[in-house]
Amino acid sequence: MITELGHFALILAFGVAVLQMIIPMIGAHRRLPGWMAMAEPAAAAQCALIALSFGALMWAFINSDFSLRLVVENSHSAKPMLYKISGTWGNHEGSMLLWVLIVSLFGAMVALFGGNLPPSLRARVLSVQAAIAVAFLAFILLTSNPFLRLATPPFDGQDLNPLLQDPGLAFHPPFLYLGYVGLSMSFSFAVAALIEGRVDAAWGRWVRPWTLAAWVFLTIGIALGSWWAYYELGWGGFWFWDPVENASFMPWLLATALLHSAIVVEKRESLKSWTILLAILAFGFSLIGTFIVRSGLLTSVHAFATDPERGVFILAIMAVFMGGALLLFALRAGVMEARGVFGLVSRESALVVNNLLLAVACFVVFVGTMWPLVAEMFFDRKLSVGPPFFNAAFTPFMVALGLVMPIGSVMPWKRAGFMRALRPLRYVFVLAIALAGFAFVVQSGRSLLGPMGLFLGAWLVAGTAVELWQRSRSDWRRLGRLPRADWGKATAHAGLGVTIAGIAGLTAWAVDDIRVAKVDAPFTVGAYTLTLNGVEETRGPNYLATIADVTLSKDGDKIAQMFPEKRIYPVAQMPTTEAAIHYNFARDVYVVIGDEQLGGGWAVRTYIKPMTIWIWIGCGMMALGGILSLTDRRFRVAAGARKTPIAQPAE
């Protein structure tokens, strides 16, 4: 009964979304207040109905309702409760339902908190958001119905993919979806502004908090996925440039550019057309990511293995929304004339450079991700584009971005003197050079990667501190009274510096060792001694595990007892690796147990990974910076009345 109720609620949500798509848009065109006002209760009703449908599906997973095909294919009665719940979205159909739930959730939030928006703009925004929901509700109902019953239910299910049975993967998809699906709201604001024929400073203020919220969620989601890959897959890496990893990273790059360009729209009423284009493309790349994951055209350890017909449906959705938005963008080019002028050396110019670097970096990732598909389709060649290409092509843009950011932050708006702007950063430069030089001297090799990463990290962190000090006018008492948005910006920029330093240190100075370890025979890796004390077999809730007992010591002193595991899930007949990791601020010691060897002993992989935790500390700082900015009072009050009346749309 509950399952049928969920299916019925989904059909009702589709009907409500169709009404929300049509009636408010007509009302905004004809200036009919009642028709425009209909958008708000419709958005709330649509969200409530989809939430009811999603709750019904989750109820089926929690109660192991094996009359539902989706539960049979993605759950098992012996599975822990957390993974029964996460099984709701650990599959194609359930994840698409979560996808459209988040679309409707953002629409409901605008209906609830968008009281500062002009009624016509709010109606159009909610109408465009409903159009996105209509497309994906139709996709779910026609091709990916999660509520299909089985005529003869089995006694038990086939289990969830063992790789997904992990706390990191339980929370990673919802955050990721809140991020790149949340960019649909930036898209809706852009299209609504184009339809209305007005892009101004007030619009820049209105779109920023929604973009920032999506960016924060996307940052957290990417960081969780990276952390999961690091500790769960057993290869010791945090990023592999996998197509699905890239699918979330490309919208993040464009959303970062959008956040910065929207500031220029708000402060100077410049870069209007570029900002609108970024809002369209950021969501467009979210749709591209959805296509990559679900089309089956690109191979990925994370991808849903679905039939290409579903991919064609998503491709059609992408063509309609992106094609329509870009056509509207071309037709409305005249209403996005820039008002603010600025010099070649100014904060505006620095933000333009920032945007260009992020956009080109996104294009590089896109080309590397899609090139194997292009080569196979047009040249009949099977190619793979791996980390060497991405590292070589992507890294220079991030280095340039790191160099530019502190300089742009201390520059004044409109016009600046270059040398005068650089003067406050001279001591920061000396500090960064000294730190890089020290690292170069004390490192064991002569790699420039580690010292360069430390230079950029120090340059960004110390440069951020100088900017805050300038904003406080060199007064400690003023420093605590700075707006939260200033503190948020500083925290996010410093977080990027910490992440860059962590990535460079890990890449340059990691030590790895693969050997056959004998029981009670110590071996040395780097400055550490490890002893395999024994290996035992045990049983978990729904898996069999081989657990090693390893003692980690240094200079004769015991540091930790480590227990790497190798698991086999009998239902899915799939093995997984559970690395044992000893964390501290300076380095990680990472141990993986392999198979027992014929001559005695066990295969053991050991990595010493310097500065690894800095990567996720930096990501956390970036997300915290976004949250601090969102709590700024200026984001919570009305953006202010428009200086001129809204242009009437053409009849």
N, C-alpha and C positions, 0 to 999 in steps of 0.2 A: 504493500500500500504506500509506504513512504517513497519507494522508488518511483512509482507511478506519479505521485505528487510532485517529485522533483522534475520528472519529465514534463508534466503539465505546466509547472512554473516556468520552465525554460521556454515553452511555446508561448505562454502569456508574455514573458519578457520580450520575446521577439515582436509581438504585436504592439506592446507599449513603446519599444524602441522605434518602430516604424512611425507611430504617431508623433513621437518626440522629434524625429528627424524632419517631418513634413510641416506640422502645424506651427511651431515657433518660427521657422524660417519664413513662412508666408506672413505670419504676424509681424515679424521684424521688417519685412519688405513693405507692408501696407500700413505700418505703424498702428497695429491693433493691440492695445495693452493686454487684453484678456488672452489672446492667442499667444503672445510672448510669455506671459506668466505661466502658461501651461507647461513650459519646459521644466520648471523646478520640481513640481510634484511628480512629473513623469520620470525625471532622472532618479528621484528617490525611490519610486515604485519599481523601476527597472532594476536598480541595484538590489532592492529587497528581494525581488523575485529570483534573480540570479543567485543571490546568497542562499536563498532557500533551496534552490536546485543543487548548489554545491554542497550544502549541508546534508542533503539527502544522499548524495553520492558518498560523502565521508561516512555517514551512518552505515551505509552498506559495507564499506571497508572495515569499519570498527567491529561490526557484528559478523564479519566473514559470511556475507550473503552470497553463496556460490551459485545462486540462480542467476546472478548478474555476470555476463560474460567478462566484463572488465575486471571484476573482482577475482574471478577464476584465473585470469591471465596474469594478474599482478599482485596476488596476495596468497597467504597460506595461514592456516589456523594456528601454527606454532610460532608465527612471526611475532616479535615484540610489538607492544602497542604503538610506540612511536613510529615504527615503520609501516604498521597498518594505516595510520593516519597519513603519513607521507606518501603511501602508495596511491592515495587519491590523486596526487598530481605527478606521480612517478611514471606516467605513461602518456601517450599522445592525447587520448580523448579527455582525460582528467585535467591535463595541463592546459588544453585549449579552453576548458570551462573556467579554470583559474584565470587564464588570459583575459577572457571577456568579462569576468567578474571584476578584474582590476580596471578595465576600461570603464565599466559602469560605476565603480567606486570613485574614480577621479571625477566623473560627471556629477555624481551626488555631492562630492566635496565642493565643487564649484557652485552647485545649487545652494548648498548650505552656507558657504563662506564667501560667496561672490557678490555680496550686497553692495560693494563699492563699485561694481561694474555698471555701466549704462545698460538699461533694460534691453536695448536692441542688440548690443554686443553680447550680453549674457545669453540671450535667446539663440543667437547664431552659433556661439561657442557650443552650447549644449546640443544644438541641432547637428552640428558636424560630429560631435562626439557620439551622438546616437547613431549616425550613419556608419561609423566604424563598428559600433556594436551590432548593428543590423547585419553587416557583411559577415562578421565572425559568428554570430548566432546562426545565420543561414548555413555557414560552413559546418558548424557542429551538428545541426539538425539534419542536414542532407548527407554529410559524408562521415561524420565522426560522433555519432550518437553514443554517449556513455551509458545509456540506460537500457541497452538491449538485453533481453532475457534469453536464457537457454531453456530449451524444451526439457532436457534431462540434465539437471545440475549434478556435477560430480561431488564426491565426498569431501574433496579438498582442492586447493588451488595449486597453481604452478609456481608460486612465489614471485616476489619482486626481484629484479636484477640485484644480485648481491652487492655490486659496486654502489648501489643506491642505498644500501642498508647501513647508513652512517649518519651521525648527527649533523655533520657538515652539509651533506647532501639533502638532509631533511629540510634545512632552512635556506639553503642556497637558492633553489628555484623561486620561492615566493619573493625573496628580496630582489632577485634578478628581474622577475616579471614586473614588480612594482616600479623598477627602474625603466626598462626599455618600453614597457607598455605605457608607463606614466608619461612618456614623451608624446603620446597621442594628444595630451592636453596642450602641449606647446604647438603641435600641428593644428589643433582645433582653433587656438587663438590666432594663429597665422592666417588660416583660411577665412575665419570670421572677419578679421581685420581687412583682408583683401576684398571680401564681398561688401563690407561696409564702406570701403574706400577711404580708410583713415588709419595711418600708422604714425603715432606720435610718442612723445615722452611718457604720457600716461600709459599707453599700451606697453611700452618697455617696462614700466614699473609693475604692471599687472601680470605680465607673462613670466617675470623672473622667479617669483616664489614657486610656481608650479614646475618650472624647469629645474630649479634648485632641488626641490623635493625628489623629483625623478632621478636627478644626478646623484643625490645622497644614497638612495636605495640601490642604484646601479653600482656605485662604488662599493657598497657593502656586499652586494651580491657577487661581484667579480672577485673581491678579496676572499670571501668564503669559498668560492670555487677554486681559487688558487691554493688556498690553505688545504682544502680537501685533496687536491691533486698531489700536493707535497707529502702529506702524511699517509694517504690511503693507497696510492698506486704503487708505492714501493720503489720508484725510480729516483727519488730524491730531488726532482725538479718542481718548480712552482709554476712554470708556464712553458707550453710546448708549441704555441702558435697553431693549435688545432683549429679547424674551421669553426667549430662551435664556440671556442674561446674567442675567436676573432669576431663572431657574430654579436657578442655583447660588447666587445671592446670598441668596435667602430662607432656605434651610437654614443658610447661614453666620450670618445674624442670629439665628436661633433657637438654633443651636449655641453662639453666644456667650452668649446668655441662659442656656442650660443649664449652661455651665461655671460661671457666677457663682452660679446658684441651688443647684447641687450643693455649693458651698462652704458655703452656709448649712445644708444638710442635714447635712454632715459636722461642722461646728463647733457648730451650735446645735440640730440635729434639728427645724428648722422648714422651712416651704415644701415639705414632702414631696409633697403632691398636685400642687402647681404644677410641681415638678421632674419628676415622672413624666409629667405632661401634656406638658411641653416635650420630653422624650425621645421621646414618641410623635409629636408634631407635627413635630419636626425631621426624622425619617425620613419622615414623611408628605409633607412638602414636597419631599423628595428624590424620592419616587415621583411627585409632581405634576410635578416637573421632567422626569422620564423620560417622562411622558405628553405634556408640552408638546413635547418634542423629536421624539417618534416618532409622534404621532397625525396630524400634518398639518393640525390644526385652526387653529393659529396660525402665521402666516408669519414666518420668520426666516432671516437669511443663514446661520445656523449649523445650522438644523434638518435632520434627515434626512427627505427627502421619501418618506414611507412611506404605505401605505394606512391609512385610518381603522380597518379591522378589527383591526389590531395595537393601535391605540390603545384600542379597546374591551377587548381582552384585558388590557392594562395597567390600564385603569380597573377591571376586575373584580378584579385582584390588589390594587389600592389599596383597593377597597371592603371586601374580605375582611380585610385586615390592619388597616386603620385602623378599620373598623367593629368588628371583634372586639376590638381593643385598647381602644377607647373604651368599649365595653360592659363589658369586664372592669374598666376604670378606675372606671366608675360602680358596679359591684357591690362593689368592694373599697374604696370610699371610707372605710369605718369603720376600716381598718387603717392609715390615713395620718394619724392624729391628731397634730398638732404638740405637741411637748413644751416647746421653748424659747420663752419669752416675751421680748419686747423692746419698748423704748420707741419713741415716734414719731421721736425723733432718735437714731439709732444706725446702725451699719454695716449691720445687717440691713435697716433701712428704706431706706438708700441703695441696697442691692442690689435691693430690691423695685422702686424707681424705675427703676433700670438695666434690670431685666427688662421692666417695663411699656413703657418707651420702645422697646426693641428689638422687643418683640412687636407693638406698634402700628405701628412702622415696617415690619415684615414684612407686616402686614395691608395697609398702604397700597400696598406694591409688588405684593402679590397682587391687590388690586382693580384697580390700573392695568393689570396684565398680562392679567387675565381679562375685563375689562370689554368689550373689542371682541367677544369670543366671546359673552358674555351679551347684548349689544345686538343681535347678529345673530340669535341663537337666539330671543329672546323679544320683541324689538321690530322685527325685520326691518330693522335699520339697520346700515350699514357704518360703523364708527367706527375711528379710530386714536388711541391714547393715547401721546403722545411725551414727549421730555425735559422740555418746559415743565411738564407736570403733575407728573412725578416730582420735578423739582427743587424746585418750590414746595411740594409736599405732604410730601416726605421730609426736606428739609434742616432744618426746625425741630426735628425729633426728634433729629437728630444734633447740632445745636447744644446742645440741652438736655442730651443725654448727655455731651458734652464738658465742659459746665459742672459737672455733678454728679460726674463721676468722681474728680477730685482731692479733693473734699470728703468723699465717701464713704470714700476710701482712708485718710484720716487720722483717721476717727472710730473710737472703740472699739466693741467688741461690746456688745450688750444695752442700754446707755443712755449718752447723751452730752449734753454741753452744747454747743449750736450755736455760740455765739460763741467758746467756749473751743476748739472743734475748728477754727474758722476762723482762729484767731490765728496758727498757723504759716504760713498761706498768704497773709498780708497782703502780704509782700514779693513773693511770686509774682504777686499781683494787680497790684501797682504796676508790676512789670517787664512784664507782658503788656499793660497799658494804655499804657505808654510806647512799646513796640514798635509797637502798633497806631496810636498817634498819630503816630509818626514816619512810618510807611508812608502814612498818610492825607495828611500834609503833602507828602511828596516824590512821590507818584504824580501822573500827568499829569491824571487825571480826578478825580471826587469820589465814586467808588464806595465803598460800605461793605463790599463782599464781601471784597476783599483784606485790608484791615485787620482785619476780624472773623476771618478765617481765621488770620491771624498771631497774633491775640490767643488764640484757642483752642489753636493749636499751642504757643505759649509757656506757656499756662496748664497744659496737660497735661504737657509735658516738664519744666518747672520744678517743677510739683506732684509729679510722680513722684520727682524728686530730693529734695524735702523729705520725702516719705514714707520713702524709703530712709534718709535721715539720722535721722529719728525712730526707725526700727526699730533703727538701730545705737546709739541712745541718745547721739547726738552724739559718737561715738568712732570715729576713723578706723580703728583696729585692728579693731573689731567689724564695720565695714562689709564688709571682705573675707570675714568668716566667716558672713555671712548665708546662709540656705538658698538653694539655686538657684531654688526656686519664687518667692522674693521678687524675685530678680533677673530671673527670667522675666516675672513680672507687670509689673515696672517697665519692662522693655524693650518688652513688647507695648503697654502704655499710652502710652509715649513714641512708639512707632511709629505709633499712631493719630493722635497730635498732629502728627507730621511729615507723614503722609498728608493730613490735613485742611488743613494749611498749604499743601501742594503743590497740592491741588485748587483751593483758593481763589485762590492766586496765578496759576495757569494760566488759570482761568476769568475772572478780573478783568483781567489785564494782557496777555493775548495780543494780538499784532499779526499781521494777515494781509494778503496782497497777491496779487492775481491779475492777470497782464498777459501781453501778447505780447512776449517778449524776443527781441531781435535778436542775432545772433552778434557778439561783440566790442563790444557796447554796454552799458556798466555801468548798473545801476539800483540805487536805494537802497530798503531796507526797514528802518524803524526806524533804529537806529544803524549798520547794516551795509550794505556795498556788495557786490553780486553781479554777476559777469560770466559770461555764457554763452560759452564758448570754442569749442564745437562739439558736434555730435551725430553718432553713428555707429551703424551696424547691426552686430550680432554674433550668434553662435549659441551657445546653452548646451547642456547635455546633452540636454534634451528640450523646448527652447523657443527662440524667436527674441526678441532683445532690442534695444530702442532705448535707447542710453545717452548721456546728456548729460554734458558736462564743465563744471562750474561752479566758479569761484573765489570763495571767501568772504573778504572783507577788512573791516577796520575802521580808520578814520583812516589809510588808506594802507598799513596793514600786513596782509600776507596771513595769514589764520588757518588755512584748510584748503582742500583740493581736494575737491569733492563730485561724486558720480556717481549721480544719480537715474536709475532705469530704468523702462521700460515694456515688459512681456513679453507675448508671445502664445504659448500652448501649442497647437501645430497639431492634436494628437490630440483634445483636448477643445474646440478652437476657443473658447478663453476667454482674455481679457486679464487681467493683473494689474498692479498698481502697486508698485514698489519705491522707497520714498522714501529720499532721502539725508538723514541727520540728523547734525548736529554737536552732540555732547553736551558740556555742562559742568554744574557744580553749580548755577549761577545760572539758566541758560536753555538751551533747545534751538533751533537753527536748522534748519528742516525744509523741504526743497525737493522738489517733485514736478514731473516733466516730463509735459507733455500732448501734444497732436497738433500736427503742423506746420500752419501757417496759410497760406491762399491768398496773402496779400500778403507772405509772407516772415516768418520768425521762428517761434518755438515758444511754445505756451501754457505758462506756468510759474506754479506756485503756491508762495508762500513764506510760512512762518509763523515768527514769533518767539514762543516759548512759555516764559515764565518758570517756574522751579521745577518743571518737569515731572518730573525725575528724583527729586524728593522723594517723589512718589507711590509709586514702586516701592521706594525706600529704606525708606519707612515700612512698606510691606507686608512687606519682608524682615525688618524689625525685629520686626514682629508674629509672623511665623513663627518667628524665632529665639527670641523670648520663650517661645513654646509649647514649643520644643525644649528650652530651658533648664529649664523647669518639668518636662518629662517625665523629665529626668535627675536630678531631685531624689531623694534617697535614700528619702524618705517614699513615693514612688510605686513603689519597688522592693522594699519589705519588706511583710510581711503587715499587713493593716489591723487585726489584733488580734482576739481572740476576742469573740464576742457576749456581752453581759452576761446575756442571758436565753435560754432555749432557743427554737429555732425552732418556731413554732406549727405544729401538725399540720394539714394541709389537710383541709377538710371532705370526708367520705365521700359 
